[in-house]
């Protein structure tokens, strides 16, 4: 076997070998960190092995994923329902509303159960927060089901005023959560690799919410804009949750006062953003309602 063929086999091993390498690397790294052998000779060998595994995995994914993505995308477009989801923004927003509603109800139910079991106000604050999100999303989803998006502008604006007022109440649950983070050392904790997964997910939903809010202007639907504002508010709260998880995982050597200051500043910033967005939507929606009703009165005359 020539060196060229050997290198090719090392860089492009079969999929089943890559799967075995991933399992072995994960097990090796878990053993090193669990036993505290980060600076041993065996640890450096495992690090090198894990680096090789990551390299071949990335090469494999870069070659396989684009083709798989095109294939899956084509199958989605070939399906009538999938094609509508990909091309109809209003329909896609409607589906996302229902999915988010189900997730919020699930989280609220879990936290209510945890409150009943452990009698911790922390879980009650979380249950209240997810319940508020669920109420707003239910109101918008129910309205969209019966009226659609971008049809009755005054109706959408009136629903926006209601949802914006409800969004203001998120600050009560948020304030309670922040106070418990500051003085009762409550917060979120993710073990091992989950902290990186949750970080990636949080940054993704935040970026997605910002992009969605920017695109909502093109749809000329106040209700769609409201759904984006709710998503962005939820993403900002997730950022605060991620911050507490990061402190739990990596901030053991950080002074308690510095940690409290960071949490307080982030909590205040998130709360200010939610209040600003809510007040802005209330004022703008009411002004737009007055303008539209004024135009209708002018036409009738």
C-alpha positions, 0 to 999 in steps of 0.5 A: 500500500502506497503512502498516498492510499494510506493517507486517503484511508486515514482521512476518509475512513468508512462511516462505521469507523468514524462512528466508532472513533466518535464513541471512543473519543467521547469515552476517553475524554469523559474518563480523563475529565471525570478522573482529573487526569487532564495533564497526564500522558494518557490524556495527551494521547486521548486529546490527539486521538479526539482531534483526529476524530474531529478532523475526519468527522468534519471532512465526512460531514462537509462531503456528505451533508451538502448532498443530503441537504439538497436531497432532503430539500427537494423531497420537502418541495415535492410534498404539497404541504412541505412546499407550502411551508417553504414558500408561504411565510404566513403559513410557516409563521402559523405552524411555528406559533403552534409548535412554540405554543405546545413547547411553552405549555409543556415547559409550564406543565413540567415546572408546575409539577416540579413546584408541587414536588419541591415547593420551590418558588424558582419553578413557580417563576418559570411556570409563570413565565412559560404560561405567559408566553403560551397565552400570547401565542395562543391568542395570536394562533387562534386569531390567525386560524380564524382570520389569517395574517394581513387581512384585518389590519385593525383586528391584528392591531387590537390583538397586538395591544392585548399581547403587548400588555400581557408581554409586560407581565413577563417582567414580574416573572423575570424579576422574581427569577433574577432575584432568586439567581442573585440571593438564593443562588438559583439558576440553570445547570447543564452538565458536560457537552450540554452546556455547548449545545445549549449555547449554540441553540441559544445563539441560534434562536436569538439570531433567528428571532432578530432576522425574523423580526427584520423580515416581518416588515415585508409581510405588512402584518402587525400580528406577524411582527408581534410573534417575532417580538415575542420570540425575540423576548423569549430568546433574550431571556434564554440568554440570561439563563445561559449566562447563569449556566455558564457561571455555574459551569466555568465561574467557580473562581469568579467573585460572588459580587462580580457574578451578581453584578453581571446577572443583575445587569443582564437581567435589567437589560433584558427587562428594559428591552421587553418593556421598551418593545411592549410599550412601543407596540402598544403606542404604535398599534393604537396610533395605527388603529386611530389612523385606519379608523380615520381613513375609514370614516373619511371614505364613508363621508 
